[in-house]
Amino acid sequence: MVFQAESNSTQNNRGVLLLHMGGPRSLAEVPIYLRKLFSDPHMIPVPSGRFLRSIFAGIMALVRTRESQNRYQQIGGKSPLSEQTETLRNTLSDILGCTVVSAARYSEPDIFSAINILKQKKLTQLVLLPLYPHYSTVTTLSSLEQFKHMNLAIDFTEIIESFCLEPEFQKSVADQIVSFLPTNNDTSDIHILFAAHSLPLSLVKKGDPYVDQVFSSAKGIIAAFPIDVAYSVAFQSRVGPVKWQGPTLNEAILKLSSKKSCHLIIYPLSFIHENLETLYDLDICLKSFCLATGLKSFTRIPTIGSWKPFTDVLAGLIRNAFGKMELPYV
């Protein structure tokens, strides 16, 4: 799909708000980022009220800051997520020809600066797009609730809650992965491992759809392949003593390690932009673990945020959302 920017007057009344997690833009921002993260009741469900949660967040940030800073130091001293989101924002603005702003949940630019921009534009139509492919209460709902608390008065608002099950999205991911496969189409020794952020099993049991969407989207992506290829799904980034969704990436790789000739391809399924969990957890820690098991090779495919077919898909979803709104003026 190729879209051209629209120039009619309707575009002046339209806006898009991209919601994302954010990340520290320097080592100095790491403790601030961690404190905001641990303060989120969706991210860390501490049933103790706002005051005690604030104390808990401060303690956790203090305990984890040095280790986190060391990890960020190894990937360049910052998270690239905000910069890559800004690039996506500019791209979508050019394609759609309307106002596009972004708001990070735990860093800058935050929801307050985004709302101030939207208020100045006097919009009548707004599309909310959380940049999490799969819906979860921990990510999507948290960002949407933060927006709703801002009480922005706009006549018409549409929300794209998730896009992982959209056929166009699955096709764009499949095409991206295929571009990294051997040109001779020999996939007999290739195994694609979809890596997704894990989720506490307590949330899964409460009905959070995230895990089901992860497995369903991986299946849909493989179905869009022009050739047969082996695949599996595993989860990363467990925190604390609670039980999390598995299998872990290490468990999945150990299961594959008996196939010494296996060419392993890692695809970061739950992230559209690079971050600590891709650049450090996958590229440094997991790669070292994989090669130590004797697997023949390790390839980690980049996140999809800068893949043009994907940005065209997002633009199409946004256009469809605008199309659902009743135009306030004729």
N, C-alpha and C positions, 0 to 999 in steps of 0.2 A: 504493500500500500504506500502511495506517495501522496502527501497532502500539500496544498499550497495555502499560504496565509490568506485569510479573508480580509477584505478591506471595507466591508459595509459598516454602516453606523451601529448596527446591533453589537458588533464586537466591542465597542466602547463601554457597553453595559455589562460585559461578561468578565468573569475572573475565575482563576483556578488557584486553589491553595494546596500545595504539596506538603503533606505531613510526614515527618521522618524522625528517627531516633536521635540523630546528630552524633557528635563525637568531639572530644577535646582537640582544639586547633593548635595547642602547644602543650608542653609538659606542665606548665604552670596551671593550665585549665583542668588537668586530670582530677584533682581533689574536688573541684566544683562540680564537674561532670558526675563523679561517683556519688557525691552527696545528693544531687538531684535524682539520680537513678534509684538510689536506695530509699529515697523519700516517697517514691511512687507506690501507692498501695496496690496497684495492679501488678507491678513488677516484683515487689517484695511484700506479700500479704501478712503484715504484722498486725494482729487484732488488738491494738493497744491505744488507739486514738492518735490524733495529730501530734500532740506534745511528745509522747514516748516514741513515736515513729521518727520524729526529728532527732531525738537523742540517739536512737538506733542508727539512723543514717549517718550521723556525725561520727559515731564509733566505727562503723563499717568503712567509711571513706578514709578515716585515719589509718585503719589497719591495712587497707588494700592499696593505698596511694603509691608507696614505694615500689611494690611489685608491678603495678600497672604502668607506672612511669618507665620502669626498666623494659617492659614489653614494647611500649610505644617508642622508646628510644631505638629499638631494633628495627622498627619499620619507618624510621625517618623523623621521630619526635612528635608525631601528631597523627590524628586520624584523617584520611583523605575524604571521608564521607561527605562532609559539608561542602568541600570544593567540588566534588563530583555531582552533588545534588544541584549546586549552582549552575554547573554546565548543562545539566538536564533541564533546569528551569529556563535557561536562555534558549535552549533548543525548542522546547515546547512553546515558548512565547513567540518565537519566529514562525513556527509552523501554524499556530492557531491565530496569531495576530491579536491576542487579547492579553490582559494583565495576568501574569503568573507569578505568584510569590511562594516562598517556602517557610516552614516553621519547624524547628527542631524541638524535640520533646525535652532533651536534657542539656542542650547547649545553645549557642547563638548561631543564626538568628532565631529568636524564640517566638512564641505565639503572640506576645505583646507587640513586637515590632511588625509582625505580619499583619495583625489586625489594624494597626495604625495606617499601614499602607492601603489596605482594603477600604477603610473608612474614607480616606481622602479621594478614592476613585469613584465613590458614590455608585457602586455596582447594584444591579437589580437581579443578576443571575450569578450563582457561584457553584462551582464543582469542587468538592472535597476529594482529594486523592491521597489516601495513605500509601506510602511507598513500601508497603509490606505485601508481597505477592499473596500470602496466605493470611486469612483472618485469625486473629487471636485476641483474647481479652487483655493479654499482657502488652501487646503492641498497638493493634488497631483501635480497640476500644479505649485504651488509655489516651491516645492522641485525640480521638473524636470527642471524648468527654472534656478534655482540656479546652478544646475549641468551643464546645457548647456552653461552658461556663463564662465565655467572653461576651455572650449576648450580643452578637453582631446582627444588626437588623438588615437583612437582605430579603427581598420578596420571594425569591425562588432559590432553593438549594438542593443539589443532588449529591449523593455520596456514592463513590465507587468503593465498596467495602473490601473487595479483594478482586484479583484478576487472574489468579493462578489456574483457574479452570476454563478460562477463555481459550477456544481453539487457536485463535491468532497468536496468543501469548505462547502457548505450548509449541506451536509451529516455529516461532521465532527462536525459542530456546533450542529446539531440535536442530534448526539450521545452523545455529551458532556452534553446537557441539560437533555436528557433521563437518564443519569447516576445519576442525582440528584432527579429523580422522585421516588415516592413510588414503592417498589418492587411488590406490589399487582396490579399494573397497574390501580388503581382507580384514575382517573384524574377529577372526576366530580366536585370537589371543587377547582381545580387548575387553575390559570390564569397566563400565561406567558406574561410579559410586556417587550418588546424589547425597550431598552433605547439607543437613538442615539443623538449625538451632533446636536444641531439645526443649522440652516443656515438662514441668512437674506432673507426675501421674495424677496427683490430686485434682489438677485443673482439667486434665483429660476426662477423668471420671465425672466431673461436674458438667461436662458437655461442651468444653472448648473444642471447636471444629478444626483447629490447626493441624493436628497430626493426621486426621483423615484427609485433609486437603493436601498435605505434603505427599502422602502415598498416591492419592488420585492424580495429582499433577504430574508426578514422576511417571506414572503409567501412561498418561496422555501424551507426554513428551516422547516417550519411547514409541508409542503408537504412530507418531508423526514422522518417525525415521523412515527413510527410503530403503534401508537395509536392516537386517536382523543384527542385534547386538545384545550382549548380556548386561544386566544392570542390577543394582540393589540400592537400598536407601538406608542411611545411618544418621545418627544424631551427635551433636557436639555441644560443648560449653555448659556442662553441668556445674552447678554451684551449690554447696552446702550438703547436709546429710540426708535430705529428703530423696525419695525415689523419683527418678526421671525416666522419660520415654527412651527406650533403646531400640535397636542395639547401638552401642557407641561406635564411633569411627574405628577405633582400635580393634574392637571385637570383630567388626566387619572385615577389616584388613587381615587379621589373623586367620579368619576363615578362608580368605583367598590366598594366603601365603603358601599353601601346599602346591599351588600352580606357579612354579618358579618362572614360567615363561609369560606370565600375565602382564600385559601393559595396562596399568591402572590410570584411569582418567577421573579426576575429581571435579564435580560440578557443584558450585555453591548455590543450592536451589533456593534458599530462603533469604538471600541477600541480593539486591540489585546493584549495590555499590560496595567498593572495597572498604574494609574496616579491620579492626584488630583481629577479629575472628577468621578473616580470610588471609590477611598478610602475615600474621604471626602464627595462629593456631594451625592453619592449613599449610602455608608455604614454608614454615620453619619447623614447627614441632611434628606435624603429621608426615611431612616429606621425609624427615630423618627417620621416623619410625618405620615408614613404608620400605625405604631402601634397606634398613637393617633386617627386615624380614626376608629379603631375597627376591622381592618382586622385580621384574625385569626393568620396568621404567615407571616413572611417576609424572603425570601431567596434570596441572591444575588450570582449568579454563577460567579466564577472567570473568568477573561479574558482568551482568548483561546491560548495565546502565548506559554504556556508551555505544551499544550495538544498534545501528540505525533502524533495522527492522523492528526492534523493540520500541524505540521512541515513536515510530510510526504507529505501533499498536496502541501505545498510551494516548497518542493524539486522537486516534479513532475512538477509543473508549470515552474520552472527554467530549468529543463531538456528539457521540450518541447520548451522553448525559445531558448536554445542552438541548438536544432534540426532544428530550422528554419533558422539558419545561414549557409551560404555556407562556408565550411571549407577552410581557407586560404592555408593550406598545406595538401598534400595527403601523 
